[in-house]
Amino acid sequence: MSDRIKIAKLGASAYLTKQLPAAQVIDIVLDIWRKNQIPGTVMIVDDDLPTLEVIKHILTQWGIKVVTLNDERYFWKTLEDTAPDLLILDIEMPHFNGIDLCKVIRNDPHWSGIPVVFITAHKDPNIHNQIFAAGADDYLSKPFKYSELVTRIINRIKRTPSI
């Protein structure tokens, strides 16, 4: 076990034993390669255009395709048209709040497994409880560190099977 820990600390993606068949080694290498590819598409829903643009700019620098939506009334159509790998939601929006959108997603058999991350300025623990009760996977408080946003988004996408 100590060898595995040492290797993990060095940043290795896998631990292979010496006696593996060539086909299995190829499968492992291909799996590691796929996991290290920059993830796919993120859909951001927020009525604040500057926030949409900042997050889009941050994520596209990492090769992530970003779809922005500033009118939540078009949420479902945009979701189905773009088939994102992850959703970023705001809470406060004019027509529907992000918590309700999250509940709708979690009640749909096709979309129920998509990762949902909230970005919010709310500091109230009750709001945070509502976010998770609605089915959110994570949240970031505004203001947030760009590196933290990118790390959380990429990790969530990599660990989620394709929708």
Order of alpha helices (4+ residues) and beta strands (2+ residues): alpha-alpha-beta-alpha-beta-alpha-beta-alpha-beta-alpha-beta-alpha
